[in-house]
Amino acid sequence: MKLVDLRKIAVRQQFRIRFQISNGLECVVNQHGVAQVPALHGIPDFNLEKELESVSQFVLEPCAADPKNPAPSRSLTRDEMAAMADCSPVAAAAEHDEE
């Protein structure tokens, strides 16, 4: 699973996807597909794509929820997130085109 996969999920399903990286910081991929590390205040000394390889837990927060009745966030394992990426409409269309 790559960062681009998380971006596609976040945009298509209107989620914010949060995960911890090895240095204790948190990365957030917002509903616009932008990956941010809010606590970072300078040039990073890490590669986010490489950090993603070791992530095992993700938190999905719905963005399109009613503000008066927010939907709960949910925690997913790496395998669950990868399955979600594989089931996206683009992934399914790409597989179909290859046949």
ABEGO torsion letter per residue (X at the ends): XBAAAAAAAAAAAGBBBBBBBAAGBBBBBBAAGBBBBAABBEBBABBAAAAAAABABBBBBBAABBAABBBBBBBBBAAAAAAAAAABAAAAAAAAAAX
